[in-house]
Amino acid sequence: MSDDFELADLLGEAPPRGADPGFRFDVLSRVAERNRRRAAQARALKQFSIFAAIGLGFAVIQAAGFDWSDGQPVLIAAAALTAAAAAALLTIQGPGLVLARSRALLRGPILRV
């Protein structure tokens, strides 16, 4: 009878001796939420920096004197090459494989941390 927990247990007021599963669940849910929040913040920061760099690139190009009318043939050629590459992939590999690969690329580490 020298144990305080024993005396409290006799009165019906002792805390449980085993681990509290509710507490463990709360801790795990908070840790998971914190990890999700950190990952979301890192993705947002990376996406913001990519778009800011693209915008800065356009501003630098315009400040250098490069006009859209000068760059129009280059953009048209790039669009034509992209369309030709897409048509070649569709005819060689088939639409199912091309769509699966494009989805995998979009889910890939392009904008992930």
C-alpha positions as a printed Julia matrix, in Angstrom:
113×3 Matrix{Float64}:
   0.0    0.0     0.0
   2.95   2.32   -0.33
   2.36   2.97   -4.03
   0.4    6.15   -4.78
  -1.06   4.66   -7.94
  -2.38   1.7    -5.96
  -4.08   3.99   -3.46
  -5.56   6.15   -6.23
  -6.7    3.0    -8.03
  -8.56   1.91   -4.92
 -10.39   5.23   -4.96
 -11.09   4.9    -8.7
  -9.1    7.99   -9.7
  -5.83   6.5   -10.96
  -4.7    7.26  -14.48
  -4.51   4.24  -16.77
  -1.25   2.32  -16.48
  -1.02   1.47  -20.17
  -0.4    3.78  -23.05
  -3.28   6.01  -24.03
  -4.19   5.2   -27.66
  -6.09   8.47  -28.03
  -3.02  10.46  -27.09
  -0.89   8.5   -29.55
  -3.45   9.07  -32.28
  -3.5   12.82  -31.53
   0.29  13.0   -31.66
   0.45  11.08  -34.94
  -2.28  13.23  -36.51
  -0.49  16.44  -35.47
   2.81  15.18  -36.84
   1.15  14.17  -40.12
  -0.59  17.55  -40.4
   2.68  19.37  -39.74
   4.44  17.29  -42.42
   1.65  17.99  -44.93
   1.82  21.71  -44.15
   5.6   21.8   -44.57
   5.41  19.92  -47.86
   2.67  22.26  -49.13
   4.69  25.31  -48.15
   7.8   23.95  -49.87
   5.81  23.2   -53.05
   4.25  26.67  -53.0
   7.64  28.32  -52.5
   9.18  26.32  -55.33
   6.29  27.08  -57.68
   6.4   30.77  -56.76
  10.15  30.93  -57.41
   9.78  29.2   -60.79
   7.07  31.6   -61.94
   8.98  34.6   -60.59
  12.07  33.48  -62.52
  10.01  33.12  -65.71
   8.56  36.61  -65.24
  12.01  38.03  -64.55
  13.3   36.32  -67.68
  10.63  38.01  -69.8
  11.44  41.39  -68.23
  15.17  40.95  -68.9
  14.52  39.92  -72.51
  12.33  42.98  -73.08
  14.86  45.25  -71.38
  17.56  43.9   -73.71
  15.55  45.17  -76.66
  14.15  41.85  -77.86
  10.71  42.52  -79.31
   7.89  40.01  -79.78
   7.88  40.62  -83.52
  11.57  39.6   -83.6
  10.91  36.43  -81.63
   7.8   35.36  -83.5
   9.61  33.11  -86.03
  11.44  31.34  -83.19
   8.19  30.74  -81.3
   6.46  29.45  -84.43
   9.34  27.06  -85.11
   9.29  25.81  -81.5
   5.52  25.26  -81.69
   5.87  23.37  -84.98
   8.62  21.14  -83.54
   6.52  20.44  -80.44
   3.49  19.51  -82.55
   5.64  17.26  -84.76
   7.13  15.53  -81.72
   3.67  14.96  -80.23
   2.37  13.54  -83.51
   5.4   11.26  -83.81
   4.96   9.95  -80.27
   1.26   9.31  -80.85
   1.88   7.38  -84.07
   4.85   5.38  -82.77
   3.74   4.51  -79.23
  -0.03   4.82  -79.35
  -2.28   7.14  -77.39
  -2.53   5.01  -74.22
   1.19   4.89  -73.54
   1.68   8.56  -74.4
  -1.1    9.61  -72.0
   0.28   7.38  -69.25
   3.76   8.83  -69.64
   2.51  12.4   -69.75
   0.54  11.83  -66.55
   3.63  10.34  -64.93
   5.68  13.36  -65.99
   3.11  15.74  -64.56
   3.12  13.84  -61.26
   6.93  13.63  -61.32
   9.5   15.73  -59.53
   9.08  18.79  -61.73
   7.31  20.9   -59.11
   7.86  18.66  -56.09
  10.34  19.04  -53.33
